Structures are given as structure tokens and as C-alpha cells.
Amino acid sequence: MSTKKKIIIGLVMFLAFIAIGGIVIGAVYNEKVNIVVMGVEGTRTDTLFFMTIDTKTNTVKALSIPRDTYAPTEGKNGLGQKKINAVYGFKEIGGIPGVVRTVENLLNVKVDHYVKVDYDGVAAIVDLIGGVEVDVPIRMEYDDPYSIPPLHIDFQPGLQTIDGDQAMAYLRFRKSNDGKISGGDVQRIERQQDFLVNAAKGLITPKLPYIAYQAMTYVDTDMSAAKAALLGTAMYGVDKESVEFQTLPEDYIGSGKDGLSYFFHDPVATQALMDEWFK
């Protein structure tokens, strides 16, 4: 299966740890944990989230960071290298440590753990949970014959349950064949967030342990299995209303010195949001 199948199902599986647990441990284990979740395609991060999990209040807050976010790295001035999605591919100063460091500097927070998603086989995982219900907002039609394998996206608007292969296409959609739709990554993030919430609901079934076991094959993390299980157990009782998704506050979208389009975040609004989350 092509690594270009872009979906953050690894994050869904990580949320599965949050959705199941036990009351006893939850009563004695109180901790706030900050995690960077990255979906990697080749040498770039296709999807990037910052999450903070509070086991005392049973809440999860997740911040989507657009992949075109302007995040310059000293000494890296090549085409597109000032985008946050390029950091992972930098030699010596990139990789997972580079992404974590960049997110810490961008948000002025301390990251405790990372979760890196391997996309191979994720379509099968979506099928394991019986598909995911989505409300397709617009007519989605796009073809890319140069993609490997060739990409064909075709959705009619309306409420529907999509399988694994369809989920990959749904979450990859950024523009239409006729050029009338070109919202790019920001609109795609909104669809991803809605998808994750619905997918997490579908995970709360007796099959969850089996699904979680299969998913671990596609996740790389510095968090021990015991720590992940403890987090999940402590977060027993979390519901949809306790999970908050937001997107990095925007200042404007414009061109950088290299002529490419960048997402420039609002540092004041970002700091205010972090202050609110960690007050």
C-alpha cells in the first residue's frame, strides 16, 4: 500500500487508549501529558497535531498545525524548507527530534512524548472498525494520474459510511478537477478533525483490544505500552464533548520569499490559547 495514502488513523488509534479504561486508576492517576502526533510521508510530515491529555479532568485538547505553517530553521533556505512539514527531512537537525523541537518553539510548550504514524495498512484498520460515518460537505472529485498508485477521488455530498480505501481518498482531498475548490490544507484539517471524532466513537466496541493490537504495528512512539495503557485507563469516561479540536490560530496566508504559499500563524493568539489550555 502506497505511503501516499494520507490519513491520521494512527491518531484515531491513539485516541482509542483514551476512550477505554477503569475508574479506579482514573481516581488516583492525575497527570497532564503533552504529545506531538505526526503522520509522515517520505521526508515530510503530511499531518501534524499537538495534543494535551488531562487525566484529572478527563479532557483531551488537540491542535492541528497546517503543514504549510511558516517555521524557519536556521541555515535552511531552500525551496519550501521554511515550511514546518520540511523539518522532518532535514539531516542531523531534523527527524522526530527536529519536529518536536519546532513544535515546542512554535507553541512555547514542553512536549513529553511523540507518536509517529506509519500509513501502511491503515485502510484495513478503518475496515476493522466497520467504516466511519462522515457528512461529505461538497462534491469531491479529483484525479491525479501521476500519483503512485493513481489517485481517484469521487464523493457525492451527504451523510454516508466510508470504508478504508474511501477514507484515504476522503482525507487526501484538497482541490477539485475543475479548480473551483482549492481550499487546501486548512479545510482538509476540518474534515480530518470531524473524521477523527466519528472514528473514535466507532472504536468503543468489544473489538477494541484486537484493533489496538493491530494498529501498534503502524505506530512509532517513545511512550511505553504501560504508560499508554495507564493513560487510557485513567481516561475512562471521556466523551465527545470532552475532546476539543482546534487549528493553529491564523494571521494570514501569503507568499514567502521563495514564492511558495505559507500559513503564517498568529503568535499572540497562539500564546493566548496555550495560556488558556495550561492556566
C-alpha positions as CSV (number, residue, x, y, z in Angstrom):
1,M,0.0,0.0,0.0
2,S,1.4,3.4,-1.0
3,T,2.7,5.7,1.7
4,K,0.9,8.5,-0.1
5,K,-2.4,7.3,1.4
6,K,-2.7,10.1,3.8
7,I,-4.8,9.6,6.9
8,I,-4.2,10.1,10.5
9,I,-5.7,6.8,11.7
10,G,-2.8,6.4,14.0
11,L,-4.2,9.3,15.9
12,V,-7.6,7.6,16.0
13,M,-5.9,4.5,17.5
14,F,-4.1,6.7,20.0
15,L,-7.5,8.2,21.0
16,A,-8.7,4.6,21.5
17,F,-6.4,4.4,24.5
18,I,-8.2,7.4,25.9
19,A,-11.7,6.0,25.2
20,I,-11.4,2.8,27.3
21,G,-10.2,2.4,30.9
22,G,-11.1,1.8,34.5
23,I,-12.5,4.1,37.2
24,V,-10.1,3.0,40.0
25,I,-6.9,4.0,38.2
26,G,-8.5,7.2,37.0
27,A,-9.2,8.2,40.5
28,V,-5.6,8.0,41.6
29,Y,-3.6,8.9,38.4
30,N,-3.7,12.6,37.7
31,E,-1.4,13.9,35.0
32,K,-1.3,16.2,32.1
33,V,0.7,14.8,29.2
34,N,1.7,16.7,26.0
35,I,2.1,14.7,22.8
36,V,3.1,15.5,19.3
37,V,1.4,13.3,16.7
38,M,2.9,13.2,13.2
39,G,1.8,11.5,10.1
40,V,4.9,11.1,7.9
41,E,5.0,10.7,4.1
42,G,8.5,10.2,2.8
43,T,10.7,13.0,4.1
44,R,7.8,15.3,5.2
45,T,5.1,15.4,7.8
46,D,1.8,15.3,6.0
47,T,-0.2,15.7,9.2
48,L,0.8,17.3,12.5
49,F,-1.0,17.6,15.8
50,F,-0.2,18.8,19.3
51,M,-2.3,17.1,22.0
52,T,-2.6,17.6,25.7
53,I,-4.3,15.0,27.7
54,D,-5.5,15.7,31.3
55,T,-6.3,12.6,33.2
56,K,-7.7,14.6,36.2
57,T,-10.4,16.3,34.2
58,N,-10.8,13.5,31.5
59,T,-10.3,16.0,28.7
60,V,-8.3,16.0,25.5
61,K,-7.3,19.1,23.6
62,A,-5.8,18.7,20.1
63,L,-4.3,21.5,18.0
64,S,-3.9,20.9,14.2
65,I,-0.8,22.5,12.8
66,P,-1.1,23.1,9.0
67,R,1.7,21.5,7.0
68,D,2.4,24.8,5.2
69,T,3.0,26.7,8.5
70,Y,5.9,29.1,8.3
71,A,8.5,27.7,10.8
72,P,12.0,28.7,9.6
73,T,15.0,26.6,10.6
74,E,18.4,28.3,10.8
75,G,20.5,27.5,7.8
76,K,17.7,26.0,5.8
77,N,16.7,28.4,3.0
78,G,15.9,26.1,0.1
79,L,12.6,26.0,-1.8
80,G,9.9,25.1,0.7
81,Q,12.3,24.5,3.6
82,K,10.7,27.1,5.8
83,K,7.5,25.1,6.0
84,I,7.0,23.0,9.1
85,N,6.4,19.9,7.1
86,A,10.0,20.0,5.7
87,V,11.7,19.8,9.2
88,Y,11.4,16.0,9.4
89,G,13.5,15.5,6.3
90,F,16.5,17.7,7.5
91,K,19.6,15.7,8.1
92,E,21.1,15.8,11.6
93,I,18.8,18.5,12.8
94,G,15.5,17.0,11.6
95,G,13.7,13.8,12.1
96,I,11.5,13.3,15.1
97,P,13.6,15.4,17.4
98,G,13.6,18.3,14.9
99,V,9.8,18.2,14.6
100,V,9.3,18.0,18.4
101,R,11.7,20.9,18.9
102,T,10.0,23.0,16.2
103,V,6.5,22.4,17.8
104,E,7.9,23.4,21.2
105,N,9.3,26.6,19.8
106,L,6.2,27.4,17.8
107,L,3.7,26.9,20.7
108,N,6.0,27.7,23.6
109,V,5.2,24.4,25.3
110,K,7.1,21.3,26.6
111,V,6.4,18.1,24.7
112,D,6.5,14.9,26.7
113,H,6.1,12.2,24.1
114,Y,5.7,11.7,20.3
115,V,3.6,9.4,18.2
116,K,4.7,8.9,14.6
117,V,2.3,7.2,12.2
118,D,3.2,4.6,9.6
119,Y,0.4,4.7,7.0
120,D,0.8,1.1,5.6
121,G,-2.2,-0.9,6.2
122,V,-4.4,1.8,7.7
123,A,-7.2,1.2,5.2
124,A,-7.6,-2.3,6.7
125,I,-7.8,-0.8,10.2
126,V,-10.7,1.5,9.1
127,D,-12.4,-1.6,7.8
128,L,-11.9,-3.4,11.1
129,I,-14.0,-0.8,12.9
130,G,-16.7,-1.2,10.3
131,G,-16.0,2.1,8.5
132,V,-16.5,5.7,9.6
133,E,-19.6,7.8,9.2
134,V,-18.9,11.2,7.5
135,D,-21.1,14.0,6.3
136,V,-19.5,14.9,3.0
137,P,-20.0,18.7,2.7
138,I,-19.4,19.2,-1.0
139,R,-19.0,17.3,-4.3
140,M,-15.5,15.9,-4.2
141,E,-14.0,14.9,-7.5
142,Y,-10.2,14.8,-8.2
143,D,-7.8,12.7,-10.2
144,D,-4.1,12.5,-10.1
145,P,-2.7,10.0,-12.7
146,Y,0.8,10.7,-11.6
147,S,0.2,9.5,-8.1
148,I,1.5,6.1,-7.2
149,P,-0.9,4.3,-7.4
150,P,-3.1,6.7,-9.5
151,L,-5.4,8.7,-7.3
152,H,-9.2,8.9,-8.0
153,I,-11.5,10.7,-5.5
154,D,-15.2,10.8,-6.2
155,F,-17.8,11.6,-3.4
156,Q,-21.3,12.9,-3.6
157,P,-22.3,15.2,-0.8
158,G,-24.3,13.8,2.1
159,L,-24.2,11.5,5.2
160,Q,-22.5,8.2,4.4
161,T,-20.3,5.5,5.9
162,I,-17.0,5.1,4.1
163,D,-14.6,2.1,4.1
164,G,-10.8,2.1,4.4
165,D,-10.0,2.9,0.8
166,Q,-12.6,5.6,0.7
167,A,-11.3,7.1,3.9
168,M,-7.9,7.5,2.4
169,A,-9.3,9.4,-0.6
170,Y,-11.7,11.5,1.6
171,L,-8.8,12.7,3.8
172,R,-6.5,13.4,0.8
173,F,-8.9,15.7,-1.0
174,R,-7.6,19.3,-1.2
175,K,-8.8,20.5,-4.6
176,S,-11.2,19.6,-7.4
177,N,-10.6,18.7,-11.0
178,D,-12.3,21.9,-12.3
179,G,-10.3,24.2,-9.9
180,K,-13.4,25.6,-8.3
181,I,-12.4,24.1,-5.0
182,S,-8.9,24.8,-3.7
183,G,-9.2,25.3,0.0
184,G,-6.0,23.3,0.6
185,D,-4.9,22.1,4.0
186,V,-7.0,24.2,6.3
187,Q,-10.3,22.8,5.0
188,R,-8.8,19.4,4.9
189,I,-7.9,19.7,8.6
190,E,-11.5,20.4,9.4
191,R,-12.6,17.2,7.7
192,Q,-9.8,15.3,9.4
193,Q,-11.0,16.5,12.8
194,D,-14.6,15.5,12.2
195,F,-13.4,12.2,10.9
196,L,-11.3,11.5,14.0
197,V,-14.2,12.2,16.3
198,N,-16.5,9.9,14.5
199,A,-13.8,7.2,14.1
200,A,-13.1,7.3,17.9
201,K,-16.8,6.7,18.6
202,G,-16.6,3.6,16.4
203,L,-13.7,2.2,18.3
204,I,-15.6,1.8,21.5
205,T,-16.6,-1.8,20.8
206,P,-15.6,-5.2,22.2
207,K,-13.2,-5.5,19.2
208,L,-11.1,-2.5,20.5
209,P,-8.2,-4.6,22.1
210,Y,-7.8,-6.5,18.8
211,I,-7.9,-3.3,16.7
212,A,-5.5,-1.6,19.0
213,Y,-3.1,-4.6,18.8
214,Q,-3.1,-4.4,15.0
215,A,-2.7,-0.6,15.0
216,M,0.5,-0.8,17.1
217,T,2.3,-2.2,14.0
218,Y,1.8,1.2,12.4
219,V,2.8,3.5,15.3
220,D,6.2,4.6,16.4
221,T,6.4,6.2,19.8
222,D,8.7,6.9,22.8
223,M,5.8,6.1,25.1
224,S,5.9,2.7,26.8
225,A,3.0,0.4,26.3
226,A,2.4,0.5,30.1
227,K,2.3,4.3,30.0
228,A,-0.2,4.3,27.1
229,A,-2.4,1.8,28.9
230,L,-2.2,3.8,32.1
231,L,-3.3,6.9,30.2
232,G,-6.2,5.1,28.6
233,T,-7.3,3.5,31.8
234,A,-7.2,6.8,33.7
235,M,-9.2,8.5,31.0
236,Y,-12.2,6.2,31.4
237,G,-15.4,8.1,30.8
238,V,-14.2,10.6,28.2
239,D,-16.8,11.5,25.7
240,K,-17.2,13.5,22.5
241,E,-17.8,16.7,24.5
242,S,-14.5,16.2,26.4
243,V,-12.4,16.2,23.2
244,E,-11.6,19.6,21.8
245,F,-10.1,20.1,18.3
246,Q,-8.7,23.5,17.2
247,T,-6.4,24.7,14.4
248,L,-3.3,26.8,14.9
249,P,-4.5,30.5,15.0
250,E,-4.1,32.1,11.6
251,D,-2.6,35.6,11.0
252,Y,-2.7,35.3,7.2
253,I,-1.9,33.0,4.2
254,G,0.6,34.5,1.8
255,S,3.8,34.0,-0.2
256,G,7.2,33.6,1.3
257,K,10.5,34.8,-0.2
258,D,10.7,31.6,-2.1
259,G,7.4,32.3,-3.9
260,L,5.5,29.5,-2.2
261,S,2.3,29.8,-0.2
262,Y,2.7,29.7,3.6
263,F,0.4,29.6,6.5
264,F,1.5,32.4,8.9
265,H,0.3,31.8,12.4
266,D,-0.8,34.5,14.9
267,P,1.8,34.2,17.8
268,V,-0.3,36.4,20.1
269,A,-3.5,34.4,19.7
270,T,-1.4,31.2,19.8
271,Q,0.1,32.1,23.2
272,A,-3.3,33.1,24.5
273,L,-4.7,29.7,23.5
274,M,-1.8,27.9,25.2
275,D,-2.2,30.0,28.3
276,E,-5.9,29.0,28.4
277,W,-5.1,25.4,28.0
278,F,-2.4,25.4,30.7
279,K,-3.6,28.0,33.1
